Structure formats: C-alpha cells, structure tokens
Amino acid sequence: MRREEPLGGALAAVAQEALQAAELGRKRAEARAGEEAARAEDMAGWCARSKQQRGHNKDALVHAKAALAEAGQQREEAKAERQRNERE
C-alpha cells in the first residue's frame, strides 16, 4: 500500500483551491459579460427608439412650419379682404 506524502496532499489541496477560485472567477466574468451585453442591447434599443422619435419630430416640425406659413397667408388674405370691405 502506497502512502501519500503530506506535502503532495497539501499541494493537491492548494491546486484544488486554485482551480475552484479560477472556476468561480470565470463564472463571475461570464455573469458580468452577460449583464454588460444586456445593458448594451438596452442602450441600442433606446438609441433606435430615439432616432425614430427624432425622425417623427422632424416631420412634425416640417408640418408645423407649413401650417404656420399657411395660417400667415390666410391672415394676410383676411386682412386684405377687411381693408377692401372698409373702402366700399
């Protein structure tokens, strides 16, 4: 029967601890990477929605400017009509 040397057993225990620590570190790194990936996906979605909203806002601004110009034109026409009616 072979007897294990105390030093060999201690080294094996240290090696086992190191292996467990490395495995725990790997799992934590994977978890952090997953969390970062989820945050990156969330940010990408937010950016896409913001870009889409900016496009809608630009369209609304163009329509608002056109409506304002039309309202100004109608105001001028109404003013001219009033002045014609006052002269008559």
BELFEN-V356783 format. One record per backbone hydrogen bond with DSSP energy under -0.5 kcal/mol. CO is the residue of the C=O (numbers start at 0). NH is the residue of the N-H. E is the energy in kcal/mol with one decimal. If there is no record, write none. Layout:
((CO:NH:E) (CO:NH:E))
This chain:
((4:8:-2.0) (5:9:-2.2) (6:10:-2.6) (7:11:-2.2) (8:12:-2.2) (9:13:-2.5) (10:14:-2.8) (11:15:-2.4) (12:16:-2.4) (13:17:-2.7) (14:18:-2.4) (15:19:-2.5) (16:20:-2.7) (17:21:-2.5) (18:22:-2.3) (19:23:-2.5) (20:24:-2.6) (21:25:-2.4) (22:26:-2.4) (23:27:-2.4) (24:28:-2.4) (25:29:-2.5) (26:30:-2.3) (27:31:-2.7) (28:32:-2.5) (29:33:-2.3) (30:34:-2.3) (31:35:-2.7) (32:36:-2.4) (33:37:-2.3) (34:38:-2.4) (35:39:-2.6) (36:40:-2.4) (37:41:-2.4) (38:42:-2.6) (39:43:-2.4) (40:44:-2.3) (41:45:-2.4) (42:46:-2.7) (43:47:-2.3) (44:48:-2.5) (45:49:-2.5) (46:50:-2.6) (47:51:-2.3) (48:52:-2.6) (49:53:-2.6) (50:54:-1.9) (51:55:-2.1) (52:56:-2.7) (53:57:-2.4) (54:58:-2.2) (55:59:-2.5) (56:60:-2.2) (57:61:-2.2) (58:62:-2.3) (59:63:-2.5) (60:64:-2.6) (61:65:-2.1) (62:66:-2.6) (63:67:-2.4) (64:68:-2.4) (65:69:-2.4) (66:70:-2.6) (67:71:-2.5) (68:72:-2.2) (69:73:-2.6) (70:74:-2.3) (71:75:-2.3) (72:76:-2.4) (73:77:-2.6) (74:78:-2.5) (75:79:-2.5) (76:80:-2.3) (77:81:-2.5) (78:82:-2.3) (79:83:-2.1) (80:84:-2.4) (81:85:-2.3) (82:86:-1.5) (83:87:-1.1))
